Amino acid sequence: MTAAPDLSAAPHLLRGAASVALAALAQAAGITPSLPDPDGTRSDINGDFRSQGYANLADGLFQALPSGGSTSRTGVAVSAGARTR
């Protein structure tokens, strides 16, 4: 049986959650300018931030792992023939 989470702990978790979110966004911001889109255009950093935020909101609703970018994973994916970052 699934139960609703205890929301009384939420205020105590906000500072840590914000710190993790800022670290993930900083990492994503470092990746965006280093690898151009496949058509050679520069990526929209704000669009990348929005997409990552939407993905993480959806992840929370479905108990999935957080989404984020990584320079090492992006490099490996591109060298393996990935078409998107």
PyMOL commands that set and color helices and strands:
alter all, ss='L'
color gray80, all
select helices_A, chain A and resi 7-31+45-61+71-79
alter helices_A, ss='H'
color red, helices_A
deselect
rebuild
show_as cartoon
